[in-house]
Amino acid sequence: MDVGCSRRRGSAIGRCGIPPSRVNDWWESEVPLDAAHCADALWRALTYLSVAQLHLRSNVLAVDYLDESDVKPRPVGHWGTVPGTAWVLAHAGLAAGCGIGVPIVPVLGAGHAGVVQRALAWMTGDIAKMDPRYERDAAGLAALAAAFPDGDALGSEVHPELPAGAYMGGWLGGAFAFAQGMALDSSNRVVMPIIGDGECETPVTAASWLAQRALADTRVLPVVHLNGHRMGGPSLLGGMSDEEVSAYARGLGWEPVVVKVGTGAGLDEHAEFQGVLVAGVEATANGAQRVVFLRCVKGWSGPIRAHKTPLTNLAGDPCQLAALRAWLSSYRPSELFDADAQPLGALASALALINFGSVVPDASPLPPSIPPTGRGFTTEVTAVLRAHAATGDLKVFSPDELRSNRLGDLHGEAWAHEVLAEEVLLGWVAGWTAAGRRGLIISYEAFAPLLLTGLVGQLKQRRLIKDALPSINLLLTSYGWHNVYSHGDPSLITALLGTGDPAVRVFTPADSDRVAVALDDALRSTGRVNVIVAGKHTTVTHPRETIDGVCQVNGVTGVG
């Protein structure tokens, strides 16, 4: 691929040099030299600030004068993902600010990328909104570096209240499915999951490529950070040739492009990647399935030990301290910041351009209360779901079990999706509800333990979010004594109750009327993980007049 950074001259161009008419071939968009300078400055700043947070506690900008008192006695954190993640974030922010007319919502998949996210949020001012100690000045920068990796409530991982943090990343591999759920039925934005080649080995990511076929109107542009390594060794995808990677993606229905960035990446590489990304966003916005692979060296621009902090004895080893000075100086910080940490030149221009999209939850009106009718599980559950679906923001997800759960009438509804991958469904419902919409997973109780790790991750993530989101809801049927020996496993509710998290609610309704009331209440709730364990078979119907009393005792909305 030969993409020059200064070929397009004299034509009508947008803010970043992309012609309003766009290009037909998604891999041939080009950007001019000034945009490449902006991207390079932003990448250097993000990477520099990440290295500083990992290693420094003071004197963040005066790298030539660093001594033992300025460094952390025991640097902690992860370096290897930083340069590639910073590269993609820099280009995503600039692409969104280029006037292409499509909001881009990046979603970081690697929780270890939190240090890059904090660097970005400090430069954009978002982190100061959470904590005024981190203002965009020299004092705020010093505080940011000194606080890492603790930083009170911020921690060292991706944070859901900061840009690109909609998925916190503790459950590795779920970001792709989460992004799909967030993008579902949202044609006005492109969601960009940034995932690693190690993540591509996880079952949920591997299944998400194929599961996209079950979703319509889902604008997702995955960017795979192909740096060749997982935490403990070479990645499988990283060991494949460009041709093999492309064939793998095409076989699953995605049109790929592989962009190589060398250890001495310069303006040409920035121009090429920006052109690919902008054209990929536009193609995705028009309904195509594209994927960008960024092939690079893990931890490039830094020491050869690439995963965690490479320099571990700065205070006691003069050679390591000298190596840190040289490392930080290689990003030319004097071109990026003045003495008060204010952005200069191309960095200032880049920060004026970047415009990360966000998903603002937009609640739909709730339906009137649905009174139970005593007509059995199928009729009651179907009636509640149809009433909520009529408002336009309900999605039902099931691992190929709607008919088995006697809810076959829902099969074929535009708001009901089936794919045989429970973990993918959890990612979908988490992303869907993160966009302010209501969702439900219907599955067998015996298979629900597959969701445990992801549910606990969502509980942790949602504790950190200011505004309560619509609840994550599960309707579990076919409980142990109504199925075969291998299909009896109630351990999900045991484990969730064992967390002691007040957001967890477990319902065990005694008949179909009470199933309907519990389901209606769960779909109306916010800030919860609701688990309803219910039989799909005919049972004794208990007196309806006792429902309100039971609901009142348990804090549940009654039949009204």
Secondary structure, DSSP 8 states (H G I E B T S, - for coil): ----SS---SS---TTS--TT--SSTT-----HHHHHHHHHHHHHHHHHHHHHHHBSS-SS-GGG--GGGB-SS--SB-TTHHHHHHHHHHHHHHHTTT-S--EEEEE--GGGHHHHHHHHHHHTHHHHH-GGG-SSHHHHHHHHHHTTTTTTT-SS--TTSTT-SS--SSTT-HHHHHHHHHBT-TT-EEEEEEETTGGGSHHHHHHHHHGGG-SSB-B--EEEE-SB-SSSB-TGGGS-HHHHHHHHHHTT-EEEEEE--TT--HHHHHHHHHHHHHHHHHHHTT--EEEEEE--TTTTS-S--SB-S---TTT-HHHHHHHHHHHHTT-GGGTB-TT--B-HHHHHHHHH--------------------SS-HHHHHHHHHHHHHTTT-EEEEESS-TTTTT-GGGTT-TTEEE-S-HHHHHHHHHHHHHTT-EEEEEEEGGGGGGGHHHHHHHHHHHHT-SS--B-EEEEEES-GGGS-GGG---HHHHHHHHTT-TTEEEE--SSHHHHHHHHHHHHH-BS-EEEEE---S------GGGHHHHHHHHT-----
